Amino acid sequence: MHLSARLQSLLDRLRTTGPQSPYKAFVGLDGYVDKIQKVVRAKRPDGNDYFGQISELADLLHTLAGKSGQIELVTLATKIGGNAPIMAQALASLGVSNRCIGTLSDPVFDRMHRGCELVSLGPPAETNALEFGDGKLIFSEVSVFDRLRWSFLVEQLGIDLLRRQYAESQLVAFVDWANLPHSLDVWAQYLREVVQPAPTDPGRHLFFDLCDPTKRSADSIRQALAIVAQYAPYGHVTLGMNENEARRIYLALHDHSPADALRLAQTPDLPEIARCIREKTTIPAVMIHPIDCSLVATDVGVVAMPGRLVPVPKVLTGGGDNLNAGYCWGLLHGFSLADCLLLGMATSGAYIETGVSPDPGQLMTYLDNWLTEVASN
């Protein structure tokens, strides 16, 4: 089906879908306060000139090696951060009420959508997100995550509450494994103590996002993927990742360091990476979202859909979490994988374009504009 026809078909179906979803979600376990910042290149009489490309800042930093220097940052916004809160916010905006569990004890989280029931495990981590035209650099202080052990979760929430929340959720999403030092044990214990004793729900979706694994060892990455695969008998399991994460996970699965820049440049194309990750891990669905398309590998092959680049992004940080939310919304509502990919990219695109996670009406407006662009080309 041509992209324009698929977008039109998707819009037609969305117009018959109510704004409030009957499904509920459980999302965890991180939480940050994000400062969205630009890096000043030069001061002008009429305002600041900012670095447009990461490579331009890298060139400046290279000249400062062995010397010293000062870099000016301008904060554009202070907002909720973390993969779990941003994904939960996006799900709630799309009509999926949810429980978001994480490090959320800061007034910034009071701004979250009323469809998010917040369960805080303490103060949040802090992030400086430097945004450029070609990407972002995220500097995070995450020592608060040291406390997030399985024993701490059970002590704070109680095993009965965790089991009840799981039973009530048609979507369970665990994200940010890379920054949570005890997440491997948490995911394993949650499987053993919560998921396995519960009645099996064939309609439940289980979503995982390791996030950037560069600083983790290849062995720990493989262990995490093995745990994700063990969830497969208990629901529809999807592993989501961006292009950088996909290529580094591919390296880890071939016994190479995920930080090996030379080998990273030699990794194959993304459909082959998606197929390889799926085959080596036995995770049923592996979804990859680079900046200009998205694809998912399952037992029937690889489904890929082209995307739409936002010409003037208002924000970049959180785009992937919004994509995950839109994709999972599609899964919950029984959309095809191709349509789920489009829903994910449209949710992300609308967020990047406006800085706000879209509601169903705003999502349809974005898709309608996308359709107009495709039809005119």
Contacts in CASP RR format, 6 or more apart in sequence:
PFRMAT RR
TARGET T0000
AUTHOR 0000-0000-0000
METHOD contacts of the structure
MODEL  1
MHLSARLQSLLDRLRTTGPQSPYKAFVGLDGYVDKIQKVVRAKRPDGNDY
FGQISELADLLHTLAGKSGQIELVTLATKIGGNAPIMAQALASLGVSNRC
IGTLSDPVFDRMHRGCELVSLGPPAETNALEFGDGKLIFSEVSVFDRLRW
SFLVEQLGIDLLRRQYAESQLVAFVDWANLPHSLDVWAQYLREVVQPAPT
DPGRHLFFDLCDPTKRSADSIRQALAIVAQYAPYGHVTLGMNENEARRIY
LALHDHSPADALRLAQTPDLPEIARCIREKTTIPAVMIHPIDCSLVATDV
GVVAMPGRLVPVPKVLTGGGDNLNAGYCWGLLHGFSLADCLLLGMATSGA
YIETGVSPDPGQLMTYLDNWLTEVASN
1 9 0 8 1.000
1 338 0 8 1.000
3 305 0 8 1.000
3 306 0 8 1.000
3 374 0 8 1.000
4 371 0 8 1.000
4 374 0 8 1.000
4 375 0 8 1.000
6 305 0 8 1.000
6 338 0 8 1.000
6 339 0 8 1.000
6 342 0 8 1.000
7 342 0 8 1.000
7 367 0 8 1.000
7 370 0 8 1.000
7 371 0 8 1.000
7 374 0 8 1.000
8 371 0 8 1.000
9 339 0 8 1.000
10 335 0 8 1.000
10 339 0 8 1.000
10 342 0 8 1.000
10 343 0 8 1.000
10 367 0 8 1.000
11 364 0 8 1.000
11 367 0 8 1.000
11 368 0 8 1.000
11 371 0 8 1.000
13 335 0 8 1.000
13 339 0 8 1.000
14 360 0 8 1.000
14 363 0 8 1.000
14 364 0 8 1.000
14 367 0 8 1.000
15 364 0 8 1.000
17 333 0 8 1.000
17 360 0 8 1.000
18 360 0 8 1.000
19 95 0 8 1.000
19 359 0 8 1.000
19 360 0 8 1.000
19 361 0 8 1.000
20 95 0 8 1.000
21 94 0 8 1.000
21 95 0 8 1.000
21 96 0 8 1.000
21 97 0 8 1.000
21 329 0 8 1.000
21 332 0 8 1.000
21 333 0 8 1.000
23 96 0 8 1.000
23 170 0 8 1.000
23 171 0 8 1.000
23 332 0 8 1.000
23 333 0 8 1.000
24 96 0 8 1.000
24 97 0 8 1.000
24 98 0 8 1.000
24 99 0 8 1.000
24 168 0 8 1.000
24 169 0 8 1.000
24 170 0 8 1.000
24 171 0 8 1.000
25 88 0 8 1.000
25 91 0 8 1.000
25 96 0 8 1.000
25 97 0 8 1.000
25 98 0 8 1.000
25 99 0 8 1.000
25 169 0 8 1.000
25 170 0 8 1.000
25 171 0 8 1.000
25 172 0 8 1.000
25 173 0 8 1.000
25 328 0 8 1.000
26 98 0 8 1.000
26 99 0 8 1.000
26 101 0 8 1.000
26 165 0 8 1.000
26 166 0 8 1.000
26 169 0 8 1.000
26 171 0 8 1.000
26 172 0 8 1.000
26 173 0 8 1.000
27 84 0 8 1.000
27 85 0 8 1.000
27 87 0 8 1.000
27 88 0 8 1.000
27 91 0 8 1.000
27 98 0 8 1.000
27 99 0 8 1.000
27 100 0 8 1.000
27 101 0 8 1.000
27 172 0 8 1.000
27 173 0 8 1.000
27 175 0 8 1.000
28 84 0 8 1.000
28 88 0 8 1.000
28 100 0 8 1.000
28 101 0 8 1.000
28 102 0 8 1.000
28 173 0 8 1.000
28 174 0 8 1.000
28 175 0 8 1.000
28 176 0 8 1.000
29 84 0 8 1.000
29 101 0 8 1.000
29 102 0 8 1.000
29 121 0 8 1.000
29 148 0 8 1.000
29 153 0 8 1.000
29 174 0 8 1.000
29 175 0 8 1.000
29 176 0 8 1.000
29 180 0 8 1.000
29 183 0 8 1.000
29 186 0 8 1.000
30 82 0 8 1.000
30 83 0 8 1.000
30 84 0 8 1.000
30 85 0 8 1.000
30 102 0 8 1.000
30 103 0 8 1.000
30 125 0 8 1.000
30 145 0 8 1.000
30 175 0 8 1.000
30 176 0 8 1.000
30 179 0 8 1.000
30 180 0 8 1.000
31 80 0 8 1.000
31 81 0 8 1.000
31 82 0 8 1.000
31 84 0 8 1.000
31 85 0 8 1.000
31 102 0 8 1.000
31 103 0 8 1.000
31 104 0 8 1.000
31 124 0 8 1.000
31 125 0 8 1.000
32 80 0 8 1.000
32 81 0 8 1.000
32 82 0 8 1.000
32 85 0 8 1.000
32 103 0 8 1.000
32 124 0 8 1.000
32 125 0 8 1.000
32 126 0 8 1.000
32 127 0 8 1.000
32 140 0 8 1.000
33 78 0 8 1.000
33 79 0 8 1.000
33 80 0 8 1.000
33 81 0 8 1.000
33 106 0 8 1.000
33 108 0 8 1.000
33 124 0 8 1.000
33 125 0 8 1.000
33 126 0 8 1.000
33 127 0 8 1.000
34 78 0 8 1.000
34 79 0 8 1.000
34 80 0 8 1.000
34 81 0 8 1.000
34 82 0 8 1.000
34 127 0 8 1.000
34 129 0 8 1.000
34 317 0 8 1.000
35 75 0 8 1.000
35 77 0 8 1.000
35 78 0 8 1.000
35 126 0 8 1.000
35 127 0 8 1.000
35 128 0 8 1.000
35 129 0 8 1.000
36 75 0 8 1.000
36 76 0 8 1.000
36 77 0 8 1.000
36 78 0 8 1.000
36 79 0 8 1.000
36 129 0 8 1.000
36 131 0 8 1.000
36 315 0 8 1.000
36 317 0 8 1.000
37 73 0 8 1.000
37 74 0 8 1.000
37 75 0 8 1.000
37 76 0 8 1.000
37 128 0 8 1.000
37 129 0 8 1.000
37 130 0 8 1.000
37 131 0 8 1.000
38 48 0 8 1.000
38 50 0 8 1.000
38 51 0 8 1.000
38 73 0 8 1.000
38 74 0 8 1.000
38 76 0 8 1.000
38 130 0 8 1.000
38 131 0 8 1.000
39 50 0 8 1.000
39 51 0 8 1.000
39 57 0 8 1.000
39 71 0 8 1.000
39 72 0 8 1.000
39 73 0 8 1.000
39 130 0 8 1.000
39 132 0 8 1.000
40 48 0 8 1.000
40 49 0 8 1.000
40 50 0 8 1.000
40 51 0 8 1.000
40 71 0 8 1.000
40 72 0 8 1.000
40 73 0 8 1.000
40 74 0 8 1.000
41 48 0 8 1.000
41 49 0 8 1.000
41 50 0 8 1.000
41 51 0 8 1.000
41 52 0 8 1.000
41 56 0 8 1.000
41 60 0 8 1.000
42 48 0 8 1.000
42 49 0 8 1.000
43 49 0 8 1.000
48 74 0 8 1.000
50 74 0 8 1.000
51 57 0 8 1.000
51 60 0 8 1.000
51 132 0 8 1.000
52 132 0 8 1.000
52 133 0 8 1.000
52 134 0 8 1.000
53 132 0 8 1.000
53 133 0 8 1.000
53 134 0 8 1.000
54 132 0 8 1.000
54 134 0 8 1.000
54 135 0 8 1.000
54 137 0 8 1.000
55 134 0 8 1.000
57 71 0 8 1.000
57 130 0 8 1.000
57 132 0 8 1.000
57 137 0 8 1.000
60 71 0 8 1.000
73 128 0 8 1.000
73 130 0 8 1.000
76 131 0 8 1.000
77 315 0 8 1.000
78 108 0 8 1.000
79 108 0 8 1.000
79 111 0 8 1.000
80 86 0 8 1.000
80 89 0 8 1.000
80 108 0 8 1.000
80 109 0 8 1.000
80 111 0 8 1.000
80 112 0 8 1.000
81 124 0 8 1.000
81 127 0 8 1.000
81 317 0 8 1.000
81 318 0 8 1.000
82 125 0 8 1.000
82 127 0 8 1.000
82 176 0 8 1.000
82 321 0 8 1.000
83 175 0 8 1.000
83 176 0 8 1.000
83 209 0 8 1.000
83 211 0 8 1.000
83 318 0 8 1.000
83 321 0 8 1.000
84 100 0 8 1.000
84 101 0 8 1.000
84 102 0 8 1.000
84 173 0 8 1.000
84 175 0 8 1.000
84 176 0 8 1.000
85 100 0 8 1.000
85 102 0 8 1.000
85 104 0 8 1.000
85 109 0 8 1.000
85 112 0 8 1.000
85 116 0 8 1.000
86 318 0 8 1.000
86 319 0 8 1.000
86 321 0 8 1.000
86 322 0 8 1.000
86 357 0 8 1.000
87 173 0 8 1.000
87 175 0 8 1.000
87 321 0 8 1.000
87 322 0 8 1.000
87 324 0 8 1.000
87 325 0 8 1.000
88 98 0 8 1.000
88 100 0 8 1.000
88 112 0 8 1.000
88 113 0 8 1.000
88 116 0 8 1.000
89 112 0 8 1.000
89 113 0 8 1.000
89 116 0 8 1.000
89 357 0 8 1.000
90 321 0 8 1.000
90 322 0 8 1.000
90 324 0 8 1.000
90 325 0 8 1.000
90 326 0 8 1.000
90 347 0 8 1.000
90 351 0 8 1.000
90 357 0 8 1.000
91 98 0 8 1.000
91 171 0 8 1.000
91 325 0 8 1.000
91 326 0 8 1.000
91 328 0 8 1.000
91 329 0 8 1.000
92 98 0 8 1.000
92 112 0 8 1.000
92 113 0 8 1.000
92 114 0 8 1.000
92 115 0 8 1.000
92 116 0 8 1.000
93 113 0 8 1.000
93 356 0 8 1.000
93 357 0 8 1.000
93 358 0 8 1.000
93 359 0 8 1.000
94 325 0 8 1.000
94 326 0 8 1.000
94 329 0 8 1.000
94 347 0 8 1.000
94 357 0 8 1.000
94 358 0 8 1.000
94 359 0 8 1.000
94 360 0 8 1.000
94 363 0 8 1.000
95 115 0 8 1.000
95 359 0 8 1.000
95 360 0 8 1.000
96 171 0 8 1.000
96 325 0 8 1.000
96 329 0 8 1.000
96 332 0 8 1.000
97 115 0 8 1.000
97 116 0 8 1.000
97 117 0 8 1.000
98 115 0 8 1.000
98 116 0 8 1.000
98 117 0 8 1.000
98 169 0 8 1.000
98 171 0 8 1.000
99 116 0 8 1.000
99 117 0 8 1.000
99 118 0 8 1.000
99 119 0 8 1.000
99 165 0 8 1.000
99 169 0 8 1.000
100 112 0 8 1.000
100 116 0 8 1.000
100 117 0 8 1.000
100 118 0 8 1.000
100 119 0 8 1.000
101 119 0 8 1.000
101 121 0 8 1.000
101 157 0 8 1.000
102 119 0 8 1.000
102 120 0 8 1.000
102 121 0 8 1.000
102 122 0 8 1.000
102 148 0 8 1.000
103 120 0 8 1.000
103 121 0 8 1.000
103 122 0 8 1.000
103 123 0 8 1.000
103 124 0 8 1.000
103 125 0 8 1.000
103 144 0 8 1.000
103 145 0 8 1.000
103 148 0 8 1.000
104 118 0 8 1.000
104 119 0 8 1.000
104 120 0 8 1.000
104 121 0 8 1.000
104 122 0 8 1.000
104 124 0 8 1.000
105 120 0 8 1.000
105 122 0 8 1.000
105 123 0 8 1.000
105 124 0 8 1.000
106 123 0 8 1.000
106 124 0 8 1.000
108 124 0 8 1.000
109 118 0 8 1.000
109 120 0 8 1.000
109 124 0 8 1.000
112 118 0 8 1.000
113 357 0 8 1.000
119 157 0 8 1.000
121 147 0 8 1.000
121 148 0 8 1.000
121 152 0 8 1.000
121 153 0 8 1.000
121 156 0 8 1.000
122 144 0 8 1.000
122 147 0 8 1.000
123 144 0 8 1.000
124 144 0 8 1.000
125 140 0 8 1.000
125 141 0 8 1.000
125 142 0 8 1.000
125 143 0 8 1.000
125 144 0 8 1.000
125 145 0 8 1.000
125 179 0 8 1.000
126 140 0 8 1.000
126 141 0 8 1.000
127 138 0 8 1.000
127 139 0 8 1.000
127 140 0 8 1.000
127 141 0 8 1.000
127 317 0 8 1.000
128 138 0 8 1.000
128 139 0 8 1.000
128 140 0 8 1.000
129 136 0 8 1.000
129 137 0 8 1.000
129 138 0 8 1.000
129 139 0 8 1.000
129 316 0 8 1.000
129 317 0 8 1.000
130 136 0 8 1.000
130 137 0 8 1.000
130 138 0 8 1.000
130 139 0 8 1.000
131 315 0 8 1.000
131 316 0 8 1.000
131 317 0 8 1.000
133 313 0 8 1.000
133 316 0 8 1.000
135 316 0 8 1.000
136 316 0 8 1.000
136 317 0 8 1.000
138 317 0 8 1.000
140 179 0 8 1.000
142 179 0 8 1.000
145 179 0 8 1.000
145 180 0 8 1.000
145 181 0 8 1.000
145 182 0 8 1.000
146 181 0 8 1.000
146 182 0 8 1.000
148 180 0 8 1.000
148 181 0 8 1.000
148 182 0 8 1.000
148 183 0 8 1.000
148 186 0 8 1.000
149 182 0 8 1.000
149 185 0 8 1.000
149 186 0 8 1.000
150 182 0 8 1.000
150 185 0 8 1.000
150 186 0 8 1.000
150 189 0 8 1.000
150 190 0 8 1.000
153 162 0 8 1.000
153 186 0 8 1.000
154 162 0 8 1.000
154 193 0 8 1.000
159 193 0 8 1.000
159 194 0 8 1.000
162 190 0 8 1.000
162 193 0 8 1.000
162 194 0 8 1.000
163 194 0 8 1.000
163 197 0 8 1.000
163 198 0 8 1.000
166 172 0 8 1.000
166 194 0 8 1.000
166 195 0 8 1.000
166 198 0 8 1.000
167 198 0 8 1.000
167 199 0 8 1.000
169 204 0 8 1.000
170 201 0 8 1.000
170 203 0 8 1.000
170 204 0 8 1.000
170 205 0 8 1.000
170 332 0 8 1.000
171 204 0 8 1.000
171 205 0 8 1.000
171 206 0 8 1.000
171 207 0 8 1.000
171 328 0 8 1.000
171 331 0 8 1.000
171 332 0 8 1.000
172 204 0 8 1.000
172 205 0 8 1.000
172 206 0 8 1.000
172 207 0 8 1.000
173 206 0 8 1.000
173 207 0 8 1.000
173 208 0 8 1.000
173 209 0 8 1.000
173 324 0 8 1.000
173 328 0 8 1.000
174 183 0 8 1.000
174 186 0 8 1.000
174 187 0 8 1.000
174 190 0 8 1.000
174 207 0 8 1.000
174 208 0 8 1.000
174 209 0 8 1.000
175 207 0 8 1.000
175 208 0 8 1.000
175 209 0 8 1.000
175 211 0 8 1.000
175 321 0 8 1.000
175 324 0 8 1.000
176 183 0 8 1.000
176 209 0 8 1.000
176 211 0 8 1.000
177 183 0 8 1.000
177 184 0 8 1.000
177 187 0 8 1.000
177 208 0 8 1.000
177 209 0 8 1.000
177 210 0 8 1.000
177 211 0 8 1.000
177 213 0 8 1.000
177 224 0 8 1.000
178 210 0 8 1.000
178 211 0 8 1.000
178 212 0 8 1.000
178 213 0 8 1.000
178 214 0 8 1.000
178 215 0 8 1.000
178 216 0 8 1.000
179 211 0 8 1.000
180 186 0 8 1.000
183 224 0 8 1.000
184 220 0 8 1.000
184 223 0 8 1.000
184 224 0 8 1.000
184 227 0 8 1.000
187 208 0 8 1.000
187 224 0 8 1.000
187 227 0 8 1.000
187 228 0 8 1.000
188 227 0 8 1.000
188 230 0 8 1.000
191 227 0 8 1.000
191 230 0 8 1.000
191 231 0 8 1.000
191 234 0 8 1.000
195 231 0 8 1.000
195 234 0 8 1.000
196 234 0 8 1.000
198 234 0 8 1.000
200 233 0 8 1.000
200 234 0 8 1.000
200 235 0 8 1.000
201 235 0 8 1.000
202 235 0 8 1.000
203 235 0 8 1.000
203 236 0 8 1.000
204 234 0 8 1.000
204 235 0 8 1.000
204 236 0 8 1.000
205 235 0 8 1.000
205 236 0 8 1.000
205 238 0 8 1.000
205 328 0 8 1.000
205 331 0 8 1.000
205 332 0 8 1.000
206 231 0 8 1.000
206 234 0 8 1.000
206 235 0 8 1.000
206 236 0 8 1.000
206 237 0 8 1.000
206 238 0 8 1.000
207 237 0 8 1.000
207 238 0 8 1.000
207 240 0 8 1.000
207 324 0 8 1.000
207 328 0 8 1.000
208 228 0 8 1.000
208 231 0 8 1.000
208 237 0 8 1.000
208 238 0 8 1.000
208 239 0 8 1.000
208 240 0 8 1.000
209 239 0 8 1.000
209 240 0 8 1.000
209 241 0 8 1.000
209 324 0 8 1.000
210 221 0 8 1.000
210 224 0 8 1.000
210 225 0 8 1.000
210 239 0 8 1.000
210 241 0 8 1.000
210 245 0 8 1.000
210 249 0 8 1.000
211 245 0 8 1.000
212 244 0 8 1.000
212 245 0 8 1.000
212 248 0 8 1.000
213 221 0 8 1.000
213 245 0 8 1.000
213 248 0 8 1.000
213 249 0 8 1.000
213 252 0 8 1.000
213 258 0 8 1.000
214 248 0 8 1.000
214 258 0 8 1.000
214 259 0 8 1.000
215 259 0 8 1.000
216 258 0 8 1.000
217 257 0 8 1.000
218 251 0 8 1.000
218 252 0 8 1.000
218 255 0 8 1.000
218 256 0 8 1.000
218 257 0 8 1.000
218 258 0 8 1.000
221 248 0 8 1.000
221 249 0 8 1.000
221 252 0 8 1.000
221 253 0 8 1.000
221 258 0 8 1.000
222 252 0 8 1.000
222 253 0 8 1.000
225 239 0 8 1.000
225 249 0 8 1.000
225 253 0 8 1.000
225 277 0 8 1.000
225 281 0 8 1.000
225 283 0 8 1.000
226 281 0 8 1.000
228 237 0 8 1.000
228 239 0 8 1.000
228 281 0 8 1.000
228 283 0 8 1.000
229 237 0 8 1.000
229 281 0 8 1.000
229 282 0 8 1.000
229 283 0 8 1.000
231 237 0 8 1.000
232 282 0 8 1.000
232 283 0 8 1.000
232 284 0 8 1.000
236 284 0 8 1.000
236 285 0 8 1.000
236 331 0 8 1.000
237 283 0 8 1.000
237 284 0 8 1.000
237 285 0 8 1.000
238 283 0 8 1.000
238 284 0 8 1.000
238 285 0 8 1.000
238 286 0 8 1.000
238 287 0 8 1.000
238 296 0 8 1.000
238 327 0 8 1.000
238 328 0 8 1.000
238 331 0 8 1.000
239 277 0 8 1.000
239 281 0 8 1.000
239 283 0 8 1.000
239 285 0 8 1.000
239 286 0 8 1.000
239 287 0 8 1.000
240 286 0 8 1.000
240 287 0 8 1.000
240 288 0 8 1.000
240 289 0 8 1.000
240 324 0 8 1.000
241 249 0 8 1.000
241 286 0 8 1.000
241 287 0 8 1.000
241 288 0 8 1.000
241 289 0 8 1.000
242 288 0 8 1.000
242 289 0 8 1.000
242 290 0 8 1.000
242 320 0 8 1.000
243 270 0 8 1.000
243 288 0 8 1.000
243 289 0 8 1.000
243 290 0 8 1.000
243 291 0 8 1.000
246 270 0 8 1.000
246 273 0 8 1.000
246 274 0 8 1.000
246 277 0 8 1.000
246 288 0 8 1.000
247 264 0 8 1.000
247 267 0 8 1.000
247 273 0 8 1.000
248 258 0 8 1.000
248 259 0 8 1.000
248 264 0 8 1.000
249 258 0 8 1.000
249 277 0 8 1.000
250 267 0 8 1.000
250 268 0 8 1.000
250 273 0 8 1.000
250 276 0 8 1.000
250 277 0 8 1.000
251 257 0 8 1.000
251 258 0 8 1.000
251 260 0 8 1.000
251 263 0 8 1.000
251 264 0 8 1.000
251 267 0 8 1.000
252 258 0 8 1.000
253 276 0 8 1.000
253 277 0 8 1.000
253 280 0 8 1.000
253 281 0 8 1.000
256 263 0 8 1.000
257 263 0 8 1.000
267 273 0 8 1.000
268 276 0 8 1.000
270 288 0 8 1.000
270 290 0 8 1.000
270 295 0 8 1.000
271 295 0 8 1.000
271 297 0 8 1.000
271 302 0 8 1.000
271 304 0 8 1.000
273 288 0 8 1.000
274 286 0 8 1.000
274 287 0 8 1.000
274 288 0 8 1.000
274 295 0 8 1.000
274 296 0 8 1.000
274 297 0 8 1.000
274 302 0 8 1.000
275 297 0 8 1.000
275 301 0 8 1.000
275 302 0 8 1.000
277 283 0 8 1.000
277 286 0 8 1.000
277 297 0 8 1.000
278 284 0 8 1.000
278 285 0 8 1.000
278 286 0 8 1.000
278 297 0 8 1.000
278 298 0 8 1.000
284 298 0 8 1.000
284 299 0 8 1.000
285 296 0 8 1.000
285 297 0 8 1.000
285 298 0 8 1.000
286 296 0 8 1.000
286 297 0 8 1.000
287 294 0 8 1.000
287 295 0 8 1.000
287 296 0 8 1.000
287 297 0 8 1.000
287 327 0 8 1.000
287 341 0 8 1.000
288 294 0 8 1.000
288 295 0 8 1.000
288 296 0 8 1.000
289 320 0 8 1.000
289 323 0 8 1.000
289 344 0 8 1.000
289 345 0 8 1.000
289 348 0 8 1.000
291 309 0 8 1.000
292 306 0 8 1.000
292 307 0 8 1.000
292 309 0 8 1.000
293 304 0 8 1.000
293 305 0 8 1.000
293 306 0 8 1.000
293 307 0 8 1.000
293 345 0 8 1.000
294 304 0 8 1.000
294 305 0 8 1.000
294 307 0 8 1.000
294 323 0 8 1.000
294 327 0 8 1.000
294 341 0 8 1.000
294 344 0 8 1.000
294 345 0 8 1.000
295 302 0 8 1.000
295 303 0 8 1.000
295 304 0 8 1.000
295 305 0 8 1.000
295 341 0 8 1.000
296 302 0 8 1.000
296 303 0 8 1.000
296 337 0 8 1.000
296 340 0 8 1.000
296 341 0 8 1.000
298 337 0 8 1.000
303 337 0 8 1.000
303 338 0 8 1.000
303 341 0 8 1.000
304 341 0 8 1.000
305 338 0 8 1.000
305 341 0 8 1.000
305 342 0 8 1.000
305 345 0 8 1.000
307 342 0 8 1.000
307 345 0 8 1.000
308 345 0 8 1.000
308 349 0 8 1.000
308 370 0 8 1.000
308 373 0 8 1.000
310 349 0 8 1.000
310 352 0 8 1.000
310 353 0 8 1.000
312 353 0 8 1.000
313 352 0 8 1.000
313 353 0 8 1.000
314 352 0 8 1.000
314 353 0 8 1.000
314 354 0 8 1.000
314 355 0 8 1.000
315 351 0 8 1.000
315 352 0 8 1.000
315 355 0 8 1.000
316 352 0 8 1.000
318 351 0 8 1.000
319 348 0 8 1.000
319 349 0 8 1.000
319 351 0 8 1.000
319 352 0 8 1.000
320 348 0 8 1.000
322 344 0 8 1.000
322 347 0 8 1.000
322 348 0 8 1.000
322 349 0 8 1.000
322 350 0 8 1.000
322 351 0 8 1.000
322 352 0 8 1.000
322 357 0 8 1.000
323 344 0 8 1.000
323 345 0 8 1.000
323 347 0 8 1.000
323 348 0 8 1.000
324 344 0 8 1.000
325 344 0 8 1.000
325 347 0 8 1.000
325 357 0 8 1.000
326 340 0 8 1.000
326 343 0 8 1.000
326 344 0 8 1.000
326 346 0 8 1.000
326 347 0 8 1.000
326 348 0 8 1.000
327 340 0 8 1.000
327 341 0 8 1.000
327 343 0 8 1.000
327 344 0 8 1.000
327 347 0 8 1.000
329 343 0 8 1.000
329 344 0 8 1.000
329 347 0 8 1.000
330 339 0 8 1.000
330 340 0 8 1.000
330 343 0 8 1.000
330 344 0 8 1.000
331 340 0 8 1.000
335 343 0 8 1.000
342 367 0 8 1.000
343 363 0 8 1.000
346 358 0 8 1.000
346 363 0 8 1.000
346 366 0 8 1.000
346 367 0 8 1.000
346 370 0 8 1.000
347 357 0 8 1.000
347 358 0 8 1.000
347 363 0 8 1.000
349 366 0 8 1.000
350 357 0 8 1.000
350 358 0 8 1.000
350 362 0 8 1.000
350 363 0 8 1.000
350 365 0 8 1.000
350 366 0 8 1.000
351 357 0 8 1.000
351 358 0 8 1.000
353 366 0 8 1.000
354 362 0 8 1.000
356 362 0 8 1.000
358 366 0 8 1.000
END
